[in-house]
Amino acid sequence: MDAPLVILRAITTRLPRIRGAGIVGNWARDFYARRPRPRVVADVLGLRMTLDPMENVDGSLLFFPHLYDHREIAALLDALPKDGVFVDVGAHIGFYALQAARRIGAGGRVVAIEADPKTATHLAENVGLNPGLPVTVVAVAVSDEEGTARLGLNTAGNRGGNSLLATGSRAIDVPCRPLAAILADAGLTHVDGMKLDVEGMEFRVLRRFLADATEAMKPRIVVLEHQSHFVDAGGGDANALLESAGYRCALRTSINRVLVRP
């Protein structure tokens, strides 16, 4: 790490969890990325991750990981049992998957699913930096049907915003499969927790999954990205769908919902 990064991280990784702290962290992230910076290997809450300071999520984890989705992470880790099973749908570079894997231990399973081949390679690299954690990377897009789909790429500093619903000029063909089929191929017989962040495809993915899955495969806790502008484009409200299936919303944040099943 260069000196500016070390100095900024010394401040931002100690920011208190109070209103406005994220603004300071975002400023430091954006200030550091005002000119091209190389990827770095950094400690992220006791895990090792390769991070790209020019990317939005990577930069957040580099400068203020203790603030990033901290309420969602706390609820998830509290609900996951030792030796449990966690599924990360839209795993990106692995923050949720690695946190969950450390919680459940070597006797559990984490299946981290990522559609973008480039990001999936980055995800696998981060898994490799943390030997002994039970994470399996699956490079495929999750949809409500089998086949091939166009994945729109966000190349403006937020590759976590790649989406099957945004298929403009910057798009690639990727294989896509229903979630239940992916998990069956992974050999799972039950799921304890799940996170879904697939940029608007949550409703379609969950509608097919709830129709296909056995009761044991339906997780007890779900962290769900919920952005209202995706409801119409994505075919429906995934939060409402889960509630109709017996889930209860236990936590709402600006962008996520945490739902639990009795």
Summary of the structure (lengths in Angstrom):
residues: 262
radius of gyration: 17.7
end to end distance: 46.1
largest distance: 53.1
contacts: 877
relative contact order: 0.12
helix: 37%
strand: 24%
